[in-house]
């Protein structure tokens, strides 16, 4: 097989990958991502969108080989990955890659875990497969970003369908021809538009991508063939999703998979707040300003927020009526930060969204493109500038380039634990949540993924037995007091 197309080179990388040669630094990066994912997925599994997708998938499941988090049941591999990916994205608390301006782990990890469980793979096997899946997706992004995002595609869905398929190919040990066919079929299943941001469909996009990637692998194993030029050929992925620019030079042999892994070289951003990452630098900044200047909500006259190109395209819910919309509203999160001095899981509740003080503050928040930030282009880090006018005549100003949780401003070990426990406590008592965190923290040493996931399921069962449902214990830095179920209530 000639190694001229993107898919040819990706297949060569995946088929010849030696797990023992993967450096521990890369394994550690993958491990950190899966710990974060499993925490937010345990928290998100109780969201209405996760319930609805699980009910739909249960009616269509054709097997019982892979666990669904917090459900004490198993479905077939494809539908289990669908459900777990939706759960991981439901709170919009999952990690983000600035290479894709998308969410890698909530798609690739559920696919790798489901396949790994079905074949008795080890935790390290799953981490290697996840790492490889993300790598292939990010090298495709190297050829097509930021064009694909500028064109309105939801990058989580279009890139990580390929990543999910790639991870499964590694675990199943497919040969190069099978891998090319699987990846090519996955390319045909890539979809998802940003117009669905602020609706439950965004979470479904993650599940759709995981399921579609695994379906493509299943079809390739069944003998279905497809074009090795599905990425860089005429009317392939690059031309359709990114336009003619990348298409014209993408066939050059400049892609080097795993040298180093993108997850190591550029890393991912772990979220401090359960809302769209386009608001996170502004969230960091407004909380710091409120603390530093002791800003009282009743004293605020106006809040002008200058944003970048991507933030304007993502933060589209200016007068949110639902909790899902609130996660994509700069006006809401800034107002909530000023009123409550925190943005946590507890922020996204009907009573907070309808709070008269917060609604008044929302009317004071004005988002606009900042001329200087626009010059940075279509970047994912979402830098922000804030100017606050106070009744006493003061005008407070600040700017923030990078949010906490990025590689440049990393989480501490305490932050990691606090976030996981905050999410896990939504359906577990304290002891069960701590046990689950300890289990997940040792994922790299799991001899069998099925056993590890079964033990996590036991933690969920213990939480239900104790009557501890959807309660959140306060945490010092990232925690949230007394969160309740986040229904899709509407505020009018």
Rosetta blueprint (number, residue, H / E / L):
1 X L
2 X L
3 X L
4 X L
5 X L
6 X H
7 X H
8 X H
9 X H
10 X H
11 X H
12 X H
13 X H
14 X H
15 X H
16 X L
17 X L
18 X L
19 X H
20 X H
21 X H
22 X L
23 X L
24 X H
25 X H
26 X H
27 X H
28 X H
29 X H
30 X H
31 X H
32 X H
33 X H
34 X H
35 X H
36 X H
37 X H
38 X H
39 X H
40 X H
41 X H
42 X H
43 X H
44 X H
45 X L
46 X L
47 X L
48 X H
49 X H
50 X H
51 X H
52 X H
53 X H
54 X H
55 X H
56 X H
57 X H
58 X H
59 X H
60 X H
61 X L
62 X L
63 X L
64 X L
65 X L
66 X E
67 X E
68 X E
69 X L
70 X L
71 X L
72 X L
73 X E
74 X E
75 X E
76 X L
77 X H
78 X H
79 X H
80 X H
81 X H
82 X H
83 X H
84 X H
85 X H
86 X H
87 X H
88 X H
89 X H
90 X L
91 X L
92 X L
93 X L
94 X L
95 X L
96 X E
97 X E
98 X L
99 X L
100 X L
101 X L
102 X E
103 X L
104 X L
105 X H
106 X H
107 X H
108 X H
109 X H
110 X H
111 X H
112 X H
113 X H
114 X H
115 X H
116 X H
117 X H
118 X H
119 X H
120 X L
121 X L
122 X L
123 X H
124 X H
125 X H
126 X H
127 X H
128 X H
129 X H
130 X H
131 X H
132 X H
133 X H
134 X H
135 X H
136 X H
137 X H
138 X H
139 X H
140 X H
141 X H
142 X H
143 X H
144 X H
145 X L
146 X L
147 X H
148 X H
149 X H
150 X H
151 X L
152 X L
153 X E
154 X L
155 X H
156 X H
157 X H
158 X H
159 X H
160 X H
161 X H
162 X H
163 X H
164 X H
165 X H
166 X H
167 X H
168 X H
169 X H
170 X H
171 X H
172 X H
173 X L
174 X L
175 X L
176 X H
177 X H
178 X H
179 X H
180 X H
181 X H
182 X H
183 X H
184 X H
185 X H
186 X H
187 X H
188 X H
189 X L
190 X L
191 X L
192 X L
193 X E
194 X H
195 X H
196 X H
197 X L
198 X L
199 X L
200 X L
201 X H
202 X H
203 X H
204 X H
205 X H
206 X H
207 X H
208 X H
209 X H
210 X H
211 X H
212 X H
213 X H
214 X H
215 X H
216 X H
217 X H
218 X H
219 X H
220 X H
221 X H
222 X L
223 X L
224 X L
225 X L
226 X L
227 X L
228 X L
229 X L
230 X L
231 X L
232 X L
233 X L
234 X L
235 X L
236 X L
237 X H
238 X H
239 X H
240 X H
241 X H
242 X H
243 X L
244 X H
245 X H
246 X H
247 X H
248 X H
249 X H
250 X L
251 X L
252 X L
253 X L
254 X L
255 X L
256 X L
257 X L
258 X L
259 X L
260 X L
261 X L
262 X H
263 X H
264 X H
265 X H
266 X L
267 X L
268 X L
269 X E
270 X L
271 X L
272 X L
273 X L
274 X L
275 X L
276 X L
277 X H
278 X H
279 X H
280 X H
281 X H
282 X H
283 X H
284 X H
285 X H
286 X H
287 X H
288 X H
289 X H
290 X H
291 X H
292 X H
293 X H
294 X L
295 X L
296 X L
297 X H
298 X H
299 X H
300 X E
301 X E
302 X E
303 X E
304 X E
305 X E
306 X E
307 X E
308 X L
309 X H
310 X H
311 X H
312 X H
313 X H
314 X H
315 X L
316 X L
317 X L
318 X L
319 X L
320 X L
321 X L
322 X L
323 X H
324 X H
325 X H
326 X H
327 X L
328 X L
329 X L
330 X H
331 X H
332 X H
333 X H
334 X H
335 X H
336 X H
337 X H
338 X H
339 X H
340 X H
341 X L
342 X L
343 X L
344 X L
345 X H
346 X H
347 X H
348 X L
349 X L
350 X H
351 X H
352 X H
353 X H
354 X L
355 X L
356 X H
357 X H
358 X H
359 X H
360 X H
361 X H
362 X H
363 X H
364 X H
365 X E
366 X E
367 X E
368 X E
369 X E
370 X L
371 X H
372 X H
373 X H
374 X H
375 X L
376 X L
377 X L
378 X L
379 X L
380 X L
381 X L
382 X L
383 X L
384 X E
385 X E
386 X E
387 X E
388 X E
389 X E
390 X E
391 X L
392 X L
393 X L
394 X L
395 X E
396 X E
397 X E
398 X E
399 X E
400 X E
401 X L
402 X L
403 X L
404 X L
405 X L
406 X L
407 X H
408 X H
409 X H
410 X L
411 X L
412 X L
413 X H
414 X H
415 X H
416 X H
417 X H
418 X H
419 X H
420 X H
421 X H
422 X H
423 X H
424 X H
425 X L
426 X L
427 X L
428 X L
429 X L
430 X H
431 X H
432 X H
433 X H
434 X H
435 X H
436 X H
437 X H
438 X H
439 X H
440 X H
441 X H
442 X L
443 X H
444 X H
445 X H
446 X L
447 X L
448 X L
449 X H
450 X H
451 X H
452 X H
453 X H
454 X H
455 X H
456 X H
457 X H
458 X H
459 X H
460 X H
461 X H
462 X H
463 X H
464 X H
465 X H
466 X L
467 X L
468 X L
469 X L
470 X L
471 X L
472 X L
473 X L
474 X L
475 X L
476 X L
477 X L
478 X L
479 X L
480 X L
481 X L
482 X L
483 X L
484 X L
485 X L
486 X L
487 X L
488 X L
489 X L
490 X L
491 X L
492 X L
